[in-house]
């Protein structure tokens, strides 16, 4: 595509504004032709930013359907509240416009199936913008797995461990959707940062799949204490009953026998971690130590893990992923936002399927729904649907693409 890719962005809160800034600063082949948010001030601020940078003012609206004109738009970027992701993605596919959708969990399995059926009926690509798939360590470890360094993979861990008490507690003031989710749901509401990079290593939907899970949640204490301390005992939220447990643990089994454990830990004081861990018959990687352990090579750490802390950098020379060689791009997430956006935009420009496709999107978003069901029923075993309808059993052929994750 020689001309610029004409983009509409829907959702311009904190996350959406960050993506818009990234594109304006770094991607001259992208042209914003429309911006939309439920709040007029956010829409205006985005249009002002585009006009200041490019000299052209995009269309502005609070009704996203007004922007879904196939003749004028090449791609749609969805960065709205979680509850709107699937509705907007399906509307864009129905309009024949490829869509890149920000992450979050689904609310019903029916919505996940709606994504799949809309894609299969329209043939319009839809990509989940899971930026953590393009993390420097995630890609290096994936490279090591594919070269057999860790042997046969048996178990993986991941998490979204991020102290979000301030963001949630000031949800009314900042018009942030997380507050209402924590008030009314109890589930792993944000599973994809942990799970999708691991799923790509485990070849989920590409020769493997998730078959079943169990999920349990702790009590909910962290937000109440924080709100009383920061906003006072008289604040209306101080008497709120939060449904969301402080720590949610989910264990998933795969068709090929591996297990995956993911953790949601967002309402207690802690340091940030995605707990990215890959365990195989010959070795392992541990994110929280940034450490590689290889059987027969790093045995000095058998009884003292501190001896291999921070040694992963020693493996970069041999196993760094090509996308990160000499890569110096900085953005709100250290470069991964740029990479995932380029993966989406360039797949649209080339007319190929994206590296995190609609079947992936439905699978990973469904974990929120399934964990909610398991927790509500005392940690019972729940089956994970096969959104590929059996297509996971054979490896698909993909074109050469530098952002590929297969």
Buried (B, 14 or more C-beta within 10 A) or exposed (E): EEEBBBBBBBBBBEBBBBBBBBBBEBBEBBBBBBBBBBEEEBBBBBBEBBEEBBEEEBBBBEEBEEBBBEEEBBBBBBBBBBBBBBBBBBBBBEBEBBBBBBBBBBBEBEBBBBBBBBBEEBEBBBBBBBBBBBBBBBBBBBBBBEEEBBBEBBBBBBBBBBBBBEBBBBBEEBBBBBBBBBBEBBBBBBBBBBBBBBBBBBBBBBBBBBBBBBBBBBEBEBBBBBBBEEBEEEEEBBEBEBBBBBBBBBBBBBBBEBBBBBBBBBBBEEEEBBBBBBBBEBBBBBBBBBBBBBEEEBEEBEEEEEEBBEBBEEBBEEBBBEBBEEEEBEBBBEBBBBBBBBBBBBBBBEEBBBBBBBBBBBBBBBBBBBBBBBBEEEBEEBEBBBBBEEEBEEEEEEEEBEBBBB
